[in-house]
Amino acid sequence: MNYRHIFHAGNFADVTKHVILTLLLRHLRSKEAGFCVLDTHAGIGRYDLTTEPAQATQEYTAGIGRLFGRPCPHLALEPLLALVATLNRDGALRWYPGSPLIARDSLRPQDRLIAVELHPDDARSLKREFAGDRHVAVHHMDGYQALKAHLPPKEKRGLILIDPPFENRDEHAALVEAIRGACGRFSTGCYAIWYPIKERAAIWRFHEALAATGIRKILIAELTTTDEQDWSRFNGSGMALINPPWQLDQDLPAILAALHQSLAANAGGAKVAWLVPE
């Protein structure tokens, strides 16, 4: 309950996550049938980068700050950068969209968003953000419980974004069990599970546990900006993608490589590989 995303909004991990999110949403939009997006740890929707928490860390300067107002490094980044530009029409970087706002930007009349947030203040902010929007339902509840309450969606098509704060020591184990249960209820959904990269051994264990669930078609996409020798710091982030769109495994390497280069990272890199094939 102490985690507040405003300290990290717009950093390189946020940008990586949101670029992949826009790709998944574009795929869902390619078919006429409606879809549902379930965002289990939704935050507040948009973030003011001029506030004291954001200025205290200034993590956004090494993320969206490296991309805003500059030539787009890859076509896949255009939807995110266009939305950021729309939020900052005066040309000064102040607002950065969270995942609910990015998802809402992609919804058609037949689509909907379920945004879930546990932090009471953030849940209230999220409700204000989408007040009167009949395509968005905001719920103040635990994200893992939301997977039980809202799956499967009535549309039978959907994207589930799971982006926990990773404050608890057993977060990886809780996450794997939540994914196992969610896929049991909605096996055809597309799942995007975000995770931070600090200690690489912890990531290996997480991947092993995820593979041991028996779930098929799990793609791993990671971007790091350090050499990972110091496991006490935030070295990068990854996404485990279950049922990713066709050919995403072929498209992501070039997209993430272009993003890594644009972030002016002098170490690390991009990695895309199948954890479990189809």
Buried (B, 14 or more C-beta within 10 A) or exposed (E): EEBBBBBBBBBBBBBBBBBBBBBBBEBBEEEEEBBBBBBBBBBBBBBBBEEEBBEEEEBBBBBBBBBBEEEBBBEBBEBBBEBBEEBBEEEEBBBBBBBBBBBBBBBEEEBBBBBBBBBEEBBBBBBEBBEEEEBBBBBBBBBBBBBEEBBBBEBEBBBBBBBBBBEEEEBBEEBBBBBBBBBEEBEEBBBBBBBBBBBBEBBEBBBEBBBEBEBEBBBBBBBBBBEBEEEEEBBBBBBBBBBBBEEBBEBBBEBBBBBBEBBEBEEBBBBBEEBBEE
